[in-house]
Amino acid sequence: MVAVGIVGGTGYTGVELLRLLARHPHVELHAITSRGEAGTLVADLFPSLRHAVDLEFVDPAKAALDRCDVVFFATPNGICMQQARLLLEAGVRVIDLAADFRIRDVATWEAWYKMKHACPELLADAV
């Protein structure tokens, strides 16, 4: 089984990812984060996931994401790059569904997204 975390589990992308992973035979959902819905059962917010997901949303700062094998970020641009380095150092694979690691050239990325990249040294290894 692959222990999976999802950061940003209440937006469209996060919920679709959650729906797909909840039924995957080799995935164990370990943590699903949401600042605004922390403490709420996933199935209470999304009844279609009743009997498929038996977890509560957790505040991202309190989620044990470093215990996951892989963490998906279904968040706006700029979020994943703030946490990627620590997760990678802990041996966690990181999949960003936004654009933090989409463009390898730092200057181009910063010009396009109008913010400073938090870990440009990781861009060269991003896939």
Secondary structure, 3 states (H helix, E strand, C coil): CEEEEEECCCCHHHHHHHHHHHCCCCEEEEEEECCCCCCCEHHHHCHHHCCCCCCEEECHHHCCHHHCCEEEECCCCCCHHHHHHHHHHCCCEEEECCCCCCCCCHHHHHHHHCCCCCCHHHHHHCC
